Amino acid sequence: MKDVDLVKTVSHLAQEGDVGGLRRISRQHEDNGETLFWNQLCYQRSGDTIMHVAARHGQLSVLRFLDEECGGIDWECGNLDGKRALHEAAQNGHTDCVRYLLSLRVDVNSLKKADWTPLMLACTKTSRDVVATLLAAGANCDVRNKDGWTAFHIACRQGDVDIVSCILDAQPLVWRTTSNNGRTPLHTAALHGRSSVVQVLLARGDYPSDQEDRCGSTSFMDALRASSVEAAHMLVNKHQVDVTRTDKLGRQALHLAAEVGSVESLNYLLDQHGVDVNSRTGSGHTALHVACKSGRTKAVRALLERGADPHVRDDRGRTALQQTGAEDCRELLGARGAVE
């Protein structure tokens, strides 16, 4: 059997959990006086070995076979992405495989391409048991990927409250972490509209009011950018939020909501907080300018209905009409007498 065919055969058997088939192949090689080096049987394109395949598909019996009957297995063998068997088991939510691999004393904090740990990959899914198992084995929540994100950032982005709470129980101060651009887990949860996670973070973390990232964005701004009025309301109730605070480009939450076309967020700011519908950015743009430039027809209509002035010109003398090529937006503005 050619090496390529052998790799395909053993990988298929591993995926199916066919230990009997793997055992027969092993004995055939022994009978022929050959030594089968399992670590060297891998796909050229991915570098995946039988260990990776078995862990990815949750085939614990195959992992046991390799360790107990074959011996000499390098469980820290990485594929071309640097992923070990533990990464695969953790990412795919196979708690029994994770426990078994940890019993073999693999590195719980091993890095995929010097970037992602098994805990980070586990947090991209919704398997609390895997996360708890890794934490109990000493998984480090302070490890950062190239963007400065920790596993906790990732958990907050995904929005599984059980996993977020599990990590906080293990490391109560992990909420303090910030990414390379100064974003907290609270920013992350707000931007992705994870209102339940925002609630947990506000209850268990002592975040400063209106904490900014390096772009000047606050969690309140991010929540409304995500159309999560619920999360924004929680932030207002917890802190003395300045609803007209601006980022480094002079944009308020109103302008950010207009940019993404969130009518819900616009209504919240205008109705609940009385924000000036014609407030300007650092370059003189109103929310109407911003909505028109992004082609957000529903937002344009809502702003006009709330008294947005279509005749306002920005610092370069341009009206909202000059900012858009969207025909629907142009019709709405034209009906209000807008000119270029």
ZITA-V530782 format. One record per helix or strand. SS is the DSSP state (~ for helix, > for strand). FROM is the first residue (numbers start at 1). TO is the last residue. If there is no record, write none. Layout:
ss=(SS/SS)
from=(FROM/FROM)
to=(TO/TO)
This chain:
ss=(~/~/~/>/>/~/~/~/~/>/>/~/~/~/~/~/>/>/~/~/~/~/~/~/~/~/~/~)
from=(3/19/38/42/49/50/60/85/95/112/116/118/128/151/161/174/178/184/185/195/219/229/253/263/287/297/321/327)
to=(16/31/40/42/49/56/70/91/103/112/116/122/136/158/170/176/178/184/191/204/225/238/260/272/293/305/323/335)
